[in-house]
Every structure is written in C-alpha cells, then in structure tokens.
Amino acid sequence: MPGEAVTLQLGHYSGCVGAHWWGLQAAALRSAPEPAELRAAALLRFGRRPQSPTPRLVALELKGGVGSLRTDGAGTEPPVSWDGAVADYRERAPGGDTGSRRVSAAAGPHRDTSGDEAKRPVTGIVAVGRRCRGREGSPGAARPVPAGAQDTPSVRLWSDYLNVQLHPKSVYVIRQYLHDGDCGSLEAFGQGESLLQDPACLEELEDRLHFYVEECDYLQGFQVLCDLHNGFSGVGAKVTELLHDEYSQKGILTWGLTPVLTAVGDPQNSFYRLMNTALGIAHLSRHSSLFCPMSLSGSLGIKPEPPVTFPYIKYEASLNYHSSAILAAALDTLTAPYRLWSSQGSMMHFADSLTFSGRKVVAAWAALPFPALSGSSLPDILSAHQQDVPWKPLSSWREQKVSCCFAQSVVLRGICQEKATSSCPGQPQSPLHSCESPEEVLQQFLHTQFPGAFSTSHVLQQPCDTRPPFPQFFSPLLTRRGFLLDKAQGCSSGGVESLPVLAALQSSPCLHSLLSGLCRELRAPKVRRCSSFFTAGVEQGDFQEALEELKTLAQCYETGFGASEDEADSD
C-alpha cells in the first residue's frame, strides 16, 4: 500500500497549479470507480469529518497573495447550524442594504470587533439552542465557483477558485514581501534563501511540517511545487535542503513551475528571472530525489518562444488560471504511479527508476486530451499514433519529435478498456491487438516508440475530471467525456466533464539542450551587468559554482550524436 505524501506550495504560481490540483482530488473522490484505483489518503487527510478531507499541505505565499482566504485557519471548518430555536434580529443599514453585515454563529470569528465597530448593533441572525451540527458553505474556505465566473478577468488569485477546505496549518503568509507591487516583491534568489535563515520563519515551517508528518502512518515523501522564476526559487532551495537533511530516506519530488512568459518587459527583470531559474534548477535538483521543470512557455531563456498549443484546448496563455489548470491536470496524471492502491513502490522507488546515472532532472509531456474516438479499442487508438506520440512538451523547449529517452514513466487514463479487439474486423491486425491486457498494449506501444528505453506504464480507467472550477476552454469537437466528435455531429453541449489523458516523465536527451542553453545565456560578461542581483545575498562565486553544476548535469544527457551543435558549451 502506498504511504502518505506531504505537499508544499512555494509561490503564487505554484498556488495556482495547486488550487486546480486540489480541485481535481475533490472531483476524483466524487467520481471514483469501484473499487477505487487511486488512494485519496496519499494526498488528503481525513479527520473527524471524513466527507470533507483537507490537503496535507503547507503553502507559502506573500502578503496580498491569498485574497480573502483566512490564513489563520478561521473559517476552514464548516459553519455551524443549530438544532434549537432561532431568533431573527435585523437592522436596516444605510442605503437600504439589510443584509450587508450579517453575522451568524458561523461567521462570528470573521467579525471585526476592533474600535468603534464592536459597539455598533449587529445586523444578522442570532441563533440559540443546543449544540450545533456542521454544514457546507464555509466562508474563506471551500467556496463553490459559478460555472461562468472562472472565465472572467476577476479571477486573479488562486484563492478565487480554490474549492476545497484548508487546514489551519496550511497557509503561511510571508509578510516581508508583497505579492503584487512595483516594489517590495520577492524577486531574487538570495532574498528567498535569506527568508529561511530567519529563525522565526524556519521554526514556523518546521512546526507545520512536523504536524503533518507525525500524523502519517507511513510517510513516503514530499511533493514540492516551487516557482522557478522569482525569489521563491531560493525559498525552494532552502526547503529542499531542510527536507533532505531531516528526511534523507524519504522521496522528495520537486516541480519547478513557471507561468507563460512574454517578450514585453524590463530586460533586467528578464535576466533576473533567468538567473533565478538557473540557480533554482541547480539547487533544487541537488537536494531532490527528482526534479522536473514545468511550464507552457516554449523557452525559459531571455527571448521566450511562443507558448505550447494544444489542438483541442483554446486557452489564454496570459491567464495563470488557464495555464495552471493544464499543468495541474498533467501533474495529477504524472503522480498517479505512487498513489495507486495497487502500487508496490514508494515515491523514492518512483524517482530511482527515472534518475539513474546522475540524471536528476526529468522532462514532462502530456496529451490533453488524448485524441481518441469514443468506443474505439485501445489497440485501435494507439495504432493510429504509430508515427508520432501526440503529446506536447511541458518542460520548455522548442517542440520537436523525440524518438529516444533513457527512462520514462507513462500513464494513460480515461480510455475505454472494455474492447480488447479491433472495432474494424477487416483491417490488418497489429502487434498491439495480440496483447492480453491494456497494460501490455501500452507497454508494447512504448517499446515500439522508444526502443531500448526503460519504461514503466500504467493504464487507469478513471479520466481527469474537468468540471468547474476547471476552466471550460475546450474545442467544440469534444464530447462531454473528452472524446473526439465527428464534425457532422456539431458541438457538444453542457461542457466537457472529463478528459482522457496521456502523460509521461522522461529522462531525455532534450534536457541537454535546456540545461546547456541556460548556461550559454548566463556567460560571465552578461552576469557582471547585473551586479545588483548579487547584493541580495548570492555570491558571484556561488553563482558560478551553480552554473558549473548545471553544465555537469547537462553532460549526463549527451548521447554522443550531434555534439557539435553546442560548441559554445566549452566556453
């Protein structure tokens, strides 16, 4: 049985991805097949209210980054309802608004009782009676998002679409820096590192971690979602170092997240972002069991490439709400192997299967949705993609066909498994049709596409749930279950409720281009022009050491072919 994992969200974009991810966990609980394939308790904690689980989560955010979400835990338990009599006392507020200041037994902790406000008569409903029972609708916690609200510009913060309850130990606000402002932002790696050198901040983080760790029956490891592009990369460096020192026998899977980048902006800020990214990858991979950069940007370099496109998703790349939803759906699929009821391995075993020979960095790929006609058999579906796997890169390099990798973990979910034979009896049978199980079909397909690679694969019946607050940005050529429609049938109605997904983590030669490219763009003459970056706490010698570490890491992904394309690496 897989054990429990503790998740850390470090930064605002990580919070955006996390909010969608927790929404997917809640949706999976509602729609899980019998028997369930994924063990919800691997990520969620079930307390005295089993029907309202909370994430096993520690989220670090800046001041102003959580909106109306209470950071002290008030309001995260369901509000109360009374069994006894209820007396209704109302006062007409100025302007005729009779309900602007309602206070009940549920909202009592949220009322401002400071100064003159405490002396004013309270407008609202006062309940008296026996002990109360819980009910849903907690303000400041799990808030339902209207079906159309998530596509409006008003969705700015991840708390705007968070639809699960959080434990009082989850959200920790760093008040030294502002989330959104022209000054006072956490913009440099050294600033993030210095935060966790503050004994008070470090003690607070350790207290929250110990709370979750000590209640686990068997802790298998930590999932770290960390912003790469800003000072949270420095926070992540210290957090993963702490986890590595205190929990050396546990898995630490780190996901370095970057929103879609634009070419417009201050060149110095772009260089800061690049330096944060390089330092983040070097430090996070050093102290993690596995590190995966994830972004829908075509490049993490100074000149961003166009964002990743999907044939059946029409998302707005500038909206974090949209791009983070795609990454969350991919992340939910990628992490399935160590959350399965049938799993025999832990997070550490999962990482070890991908990161041998010093290759601590892996790349992510996903097909959202995996293109398939409803009712087709799995051999038929995969046979249609023998020339090229229809997934897209989620680790920021120019899109290209990849025909080799060292190791990979692949998950296919939401494809109908009932049909084991071809739906077209007259067509020639491929080797895939002779396989006896869906897992064998996928394994045979991967062996054909990536000969010689060490591949692990899983086929799940349960699709990825995409009901609101997941954005409805899908093509009208999809059915409600995410399968392809015949053009003659018109568009689907009622939105897309689920998707079949194919996702993979690969130890791939493509990572040589990504890592060595960062080193080339950070040559010494350019770095010296950003001397202000080093006043934030990073020594130039430490920075050059991190670049050397990146170069060494990049060499692990060389295959011996086309080595001349990176001649500048010798500089």
Disulfide bonds with the S-S distance in Angstrom:
none
